[in-house]
């Protein structure tokens, strides 16, 4: 889960595993696999970095094989 900000300033949490695409034109638009769209204040690069960090966090929680 990552935290992002709507254009009206309200913060919310989105499941990074459900993100299909992230576009910047010029606002950042996150599209989920179910087709829902969210326009957020964060630049595309920042959303991508948050998703990468979320994935790293999950891998640290997994027990070693």
N, C-alpha and C positions, 0 to 999 in steps of 0.2 A: 504494500500500500504506500502511496506517495501523497504528499500534501501539495495542493495547488490553489490558486486564487482566481475566482471569477472576476470579470471586469468590474463588478460592483464592489469589489474588495472583500467579499465573503470567502473565507478559506474552506476547503473541503478535501476529503480524502477520496482517492480513486484507486481502484485495483489495477496496478501496473501490468498484471498478467492478462488483463482483458483489452489492452490497447492494441488496436490494429494499425492505426497510422497517427502521425503527428505532423501537422503542416503549419507553415508560417506564411500568412498572406494578407496583410502584415500581422494580424493577430494570430496567436497560436491556437490551432484547432486540434483537439484530441478526439479521434474517432475510435469507439470501442467495437469489439467484434459483433455486437448486437445492432450496430448502426447508430447508437446514440452519439451525439456530438457535444463537446464542451469547449467553450472559448475561454481561454485563461490568460492571465497577465504575464506569466513566466515565458521567457523566450524558449523556442524549440530546443535549443542546446541544453538549457537548464532542465527541462522535462526529461530529455534523454539521459542526462547525467543522473537524475534522481532515479530513473528506472534501472540504470546500470547498478547504482549503489544498492537498490532494493534487491536485485538479483544476487549481488555479492553477499548481502546480509543473509539471504536465505541459504546460500551455499555454506556459510559459516555455521549455521544451525544444524546442518545435516550431519549425522554421525559418520565417522570414517568407515569405509567398507572393509 
